[in-house]
C-alpha cells in the first residue's frame, strides 16, 4: 500500500466513531483470519489496516490479524470476543480447531464473514450451518443499487432505504433464508439479468445478513472485494456496527 493511500485511509477511518464505544471498559479482542487456500484477494493488507484503525477509533475492540490456524485452540479463543473470516478454499484447520471455533460461537461469542468467507469450506457442512450460504459466482463487477431490506435494523439504519455502490457482486447458493435476517440485497433492476451464469433464486441476491448459531451472533457481508469499498465510510461503519453487535455492544 502506498503511503499516500494509507494516510487517506486513516483519515476516512478516523471519521467513524460508533455510538457503541464506551470509555473505561477494556477493548474486546477480535481475531481476524485471512488464510487463502484458493484465490488471494489483493485487498487483504488494506483490510487489516482498516479494521485495526476502526478498532482503535471505537475504544471497544482491538483487531489481531493472523493466518495461523493454531490460533483456533479453545485456550486462545477464550481470550477473544469474536472471530472474523476473509478466507478462500479448504483452509487446513484440524478437526480440533474446527470444533473449537464452533464451540466458541455456540457459547455466545461472535462470528463475522467478509466477502469470500462464503467461498470457503465447501466440504465442511457445519461451516455452512454457521455462515448460512455459499459463493456461487460473481457475474457483475460494476456500480449497482443496493436495497436496505430492514432500514430499522441498527446495523444499517444509517443507510436509508437504498444506496449506490460499486463492487464485485456475489451470488449465493444454499442460502438459509429461514434462519437468516437479510439486511442488504441487490436491486436486480440495476444489473443485466441476461448475462451468462446469472442464477435466479426466489430469495434474490442477499448481500448482508445476520443469524444465530447456538447462543452466538453471526454476521456476513458479500461486499468487500475492491480497495474503494474498504475506503468507503459507509462500509467501514457497517463493519464497525456489525462487530459491536456481534460482541453485544450496541452499534
C-alpha positions as CSV (number, residue, x, y, z in Angstrom):
1,X,0.0,0.0,0.0
2,X,1.4,3.4,-0.9
3,X,2.0,5.9,2.0
4,X,-0.5,8.4,0.4
5,X,-3.2,5.8,0.2
6,X,-2.6,4.7,3.8
7,X,-2.8,8.3,5.1
8,X,-6.1,8.7,3.2
9,X,-7.4,5.5,4.6
10,X,-6.7,6.5,8.2
11,X,-8.4,9.9,7.5
12,X,-11.6,8.2,6.4
13,X,-11.5,5.5,9.1
14,X,-10.9,8.2,11.8
15,X,-14.3,9.7,11.0
16,X,-16.1,6.5,12.1
17,X,-16.9,7.0,15.8
18,X,-19.6,4.4,16.7
19,X,-22.3,5.1,19.2
20,X,-21.4,1.8,20.9
21,X,-18.0,2.9,22.1
22,X,-17.8,3.2,25.9
23,X,-14.9,4.7,27.8
24,X,-13.5,2.8,30.8
25,X,-14.3,-0.7,29.5
26,X,-11.3,-2.6,28.1
27,X,-11.5,-3.4,24.4
28,X,-12.5,-6.8,23.2
29,X,-10.2,-8.9,21.1
30,X,-11.3,-9.7,17.5
31,X,-9.4,-12.4,15.7
32,X,-9.2,-11.6,12.0
33,X,-8.3,-14.7,10.0
34,X,-7.2,-14.1,6.3
35,X,-5.9,-17.5,5.2
36,X,-6.3,-18.0,1.4
37,X,-6.4,-21.7,0.3
38,X,-7.8,-20.5,-3.0
39,X,-7.8,-17.1,-4.7
40,X,-6.0,-14.5,-2.6
41,X,-7.6,-11.0,-2.6
42,X,-5.2,-8.1,-3.1
43,X,-7.2,-6.0,-0.6
44,X,-6.3,-8.2,2.4
45,X,-3.4,-6.0,3.7
46,X,-5.6,-2.9,3.4
47,X,-8.5,-4.6,5.2
48,X,-6.2,-5.4,8.1
49,X,-5.2,-1.7,8.3
50,X,-8.8,-0.5,8.1
51,X,-10.1,-2.9,10.8
52,X,-7.2,-2.1,13.1
53,X,-8.0,1.6,12.8
54,X,-11.7,1.1,13.3
55,X,-11.0,-0.8,16.4
56,X,-8.8,2.0,17.8
57,X,-11.5,4.5,16.9
58,X,-14.2,2.5,18.6
59,X,-12.5,2.2,22.0
60,X,-14.5,-1.1,22.1
61,X,-12.4,-3.6,20.3
62,X,-8.9,-4.4,19.0
63,X,-8.1,-6.5,16.0
64,X,-5.5,-9.2,15.9
65,X,-4.8,-10.5,12.4
66,X,-3.5,-13.9,11.7
67,X,-3.1,-16.7,9.1
68,X,-2.1,-19.3,11.6
69,X,-4.7,-22.0,12.2
70,X,-3.2,-22.9,15.5
71,X,-4.8,-19.7,16.9
72,X,-8.0,-21.7,16.9
73,X,-7.5,-23.5,20.2
74,X,-10.1,-23.4,22.9
75,X,-7.5,-21.7,25.2
76,X,-6.7,-18.9,22.7
77,X,-10.3,-18.3,21.6
78,X,-11.2,-17.9,25.3
79,X,-9.4,-14.5,25.1
80,X,-11.5,-13.4,22.1
81,X,-14.9,-11.9,21.8
82,X,-15.4,-12.6,18.0
83,X,-13.7,-14.2,15.0
84,X,-13.8,-12.6,11.6
85,X,-13.0,-14.5,8.3
86,X,-11.7,-13.2,5.0
87,X,-10.8,-16.6,3.6
88,X,-10.9,-18.9,0.5
89,X,-10.8,-22.6,-0.2
90,X,-10.4,-25.5,2.1
91,X,-8.5,-24.0,4.9
92,X,-6.2,-26.6,6.5
93,X,-7.8,-26.4,10.0
94,X,-7.6,-29.6,12.1
95,X,-10.7,-31.3,13.5
96,X,-9.9,-29.9,16.9
97,X,-9.5,-26.4,15.6
98,X,-12.8,-26.6,13.8
99,X,-14.5,-27.9,16.9
100,X,-13.0,-25.1,19.0
101,X,-14.3,-22.5,16.5
102,X,-17.9,-23.9,16.5
103,X,-17.9,-24.3,20.3
104,X,-16.6,-20.7,20.6
105,X,-19.6,-19.3,18.6
106,X,-22.2,-21.6,20.1
107,X,-21.2,-20.4,23.6
108,X,-22.3,-16.9,22.8
109,X,-19.4,-15.3,21.0
110,X,-19.4,-13.6,17.6
111,X,-18.5,-14.7,14.1
112,X,-18.2,-12.4,11.1
113,X,-17.6,-13.3,7.5
114,X,-16.5,-10.8,4.8
115,X,-16.8,-11.3,1.0
116,X,-15.0,-14.6,0.2
117,X,-15.7,-16.1,3.6
118,X,-18.5,-18.0,1.9
119,X,-16.0,-19.2,-0.8
120,X,-14.6,-21.5,1.9
121,X,-15.1,-24.9,3.5
122,X,-17.4,-26.4,0.8
123,X,-16.6,-29.9,2.2
124,X,-17.4,-29.0,5.9
125,X,-21.2,-28.9,6.3
126,X,-21.0,-27.4,9.8
127,X,-19.5,-24.3,8.3
128,X,-22.5,-23.8,6.0
129,X,-24.7,-24.1,9.1
130,X,-22.6,-21.4,10.7
131,X,-22.4,-18.8,7.9
132,X,-25.6,-19.5,6.1
133,X,-24.7,-19.8,2.4
134,X,-22.0,-20.5,-0.2
135,X,-20.5,-18.5,-3.1
136,X,-22.0,-19.2,-6.5
137,X,-20.3,-16.9,-8.9
138,X,-20.0,-13.2,-9.5
139,X,-21.5,-12.2,-12.8
140,X,-21.4,-8.5,-12.1
141,X,-18.5,-6.2,-11.1
142,X,-19.9,-2.7,-11.5
143,X,-21.9,0.1,-10.0
144,X,-25.2,-1.2,-8.7
145,X,-28.1,-0.2,-6.4
146,X,-28.3,-2.0,-3.0
147,X,-31.7,-2.3,-1.2
148,X,-31.7,-1.9,2.5
149,X,-34.1,-4.7,3.4
150,X,-34.6,-3.7,7.0
151,X,-34.0,0.1,7.5
152,X,-34.9,-0.3,11.1
153,X,-32.0,-2.6,11.9
154,X,-29.3,-0.6,13.8
155,X,-26.5,-2.2,11.8
156,X,-27.7,-0.5,8.6
157,X,-30.3,2.1,9.7
158,X,-28.0,5.0,8.8
159,X,-28.1,4.0,5.1
160,X,-31.7,4.8,4.4
161,X,-33.7,2.7,2.0
162,X,-31.1,2.1,-0.7
163,X,-27.6,3.1,-1.7
164,X,-25.5,3.2,-4.9
165,X,-22.4,1.0,-4.6
166,X,-19.7,-0.4,-6.8
167,X,-18.1,-3.8,-6.1
168,X,-17.9,-7.4,-7.2
169,X,-21.4,-8.8,-6.6
170,X,-21.7,-12.3,-5.3
171,X,-24.5,-14.8,-5.9
172,X,-25.4,-17.1,-3.0
173,X,-26.4,-20.8,-3.2
174,X,-27.6,-23.0,-0.3
175,X,-28.8,-19.8,1.4
176,X,-30.6,-20.4,4.8
177,X,-33.3,-17.8,4.2
178,X,-35.4,-19.1,7.1
179,X,-32.6,-18.8,9.6
180,X,-31.0,-15.5,8.3
181,X,-32.1,-11.9,8.7
182,X,-31.3,-10.2,5.4
183,X,-30.0,-6.6,5.8
184,X,-28.9,-5.8,2.3
185,X,-29.9,-7.2,-1.1
186,X,-29.0,-6.4,-4.7
187,X,-31.6,-4.3,-6.5
188,X,-32.0,-6.6,-9.5
189,X,-33.2,-3.7,-11.7
190,X,-29.7,-2.3,-11.6
191,X,-28.0,-5.2,-13.3
192,X,-28.3,-7.2,-16.5
193,X,-30.0,-10.4,-15.6
194,X,-29.4,-11.8,-19.0
195,X,-25.7,-12.2,-18.5
196,X,-24.2,-15.7,-18.7
197,X,-24.0,-17.6,-15.4
198,X,-26.7,-15.5,-13.6
199,X,-28.6,-17.8,-11.3
200,X,-32.1,-16.6,-10.4
201,X,-33.4,-17.7,-7.0
202,X,-36.6,-16.8,-5.2
203,X,-34.6,-15.1,-2.4
204,X,-32.8,-12.9,-4.9
205,X,-29.2,-11.7,-4.2
206,X,-28.7,-11.1,-0.5
207,X,-25.5,-9.1,0.2
208,X,-25.5,-8.9,4.0
209,X,-27.3,-10.8,6.8
210,X,-27.3,-11.8,10.5
211,X,-28.1,-15.1,12.1
212,X,-27.7,-17.1,15.3
213,X,-25.5,-20.1,15.9
214,X,-26.3,-21.6,19.3
215,X,-26.0,-18.6,21.6
216,X,-23.6,-16.8,19.3
217,X,-24.2,-14.0,16.8
218,X,-23.2,-14.3,13.2
219,X,-22.8,-11.5,10.5
220,X,-21.9,-11.9,6.9
221,X,-21.5,-9.4,4.0
222,X,-20.7,-10.3,0.4
223,X,-19.2,-6.8,-0.1
224,X,-15.5,-6.2,0.2
225,X,-13.6,-7.1,-2.9
226,X,-12.4,-3.7,-4.1
227,X,-10.0,-1.3,-2.4
228,X,-12.5,1.5,-2.8
229,X,-15.0,-0.4,-0.8
230,X,-12.7,-0.7,2.2
231,X,-12.0,3.0,1.9
232,X,-15.8,3.8,1.9
233,X,-17.0,5.3,5.1
234,X,-20.4,3.6,4.7
235,X,-18.7,0.2,4.5
236,X,-16.5,0.9,7.5
237,X,-19.5,1.9,9.5
238,X,-21.4,-1.3,8.6
239,X,-18.4,-3.4,9.7
240,X,-18.0,-1.4,12.9
241,X,-21.6,-1.8,13.7
242,X,-21.5,-5.5,12.9
243,X,-18.5,-6.1,15.2
244,X,-20.1,-4.2,18.0
245,X,-23.3,-6.1,17.6
246,X,-21.5,-9.5,17.5
247,X,-19.8,-8.7,20.8
248,X,-23.0,-7.4,22.3
249,X,-22.2,-3.8,22.4
250,X,-24.8,-1.5,20.9
251,X,-24.0,-0.4,17.4
